[in-house]
Amino acid sequence: MKKGNRVFSLSQKKNKSRLIGSNFPEWVYLYLALYSTAKGITRTKILYDLMNNWINTVREQETEEGLLLQIADQARKSWRLQKKINPDLPFPVFKSRMRDELESKHIPNAYIMWILNRLEE
């Protein structure tokens, strides 16, 4: 399938960015500080290049569609478990909670709708 025709595709526009925060052990932080200073490049550039390489490698085996299918499968399993634990739980309430959880993880709305629609299959 051509890249332009993919159903699931994450935008790679260079002008859009989001902060990804993470804590690292002090030795990683210090080495990164030394390396970036010695090489004259920013820590952001180093981490960006690492993430970009990782994504390009992982994407060969894990497409966006495959990840969405995994999430939908996890949601179906969660629904079955919740139904056993609380037989009176209405499906729309479960879906609403699932939507809230996915939104809190900053999943785009189009993907959320796709996942929720898969729940009903």
Buried (B, 14 or more C-beta within 10 A) or exposed (E): EEEEEEEBEEEEEEEEEEEEEEEEEEEEEEEBEEEBEEEEEEEEEBBEEEEEEEEEEEEEEEBBEEBBBEBBEEBBEBBEEBEEEEEEBEEEEBBEEBBEEBEEEEBEEEBBEBBBEBBEE
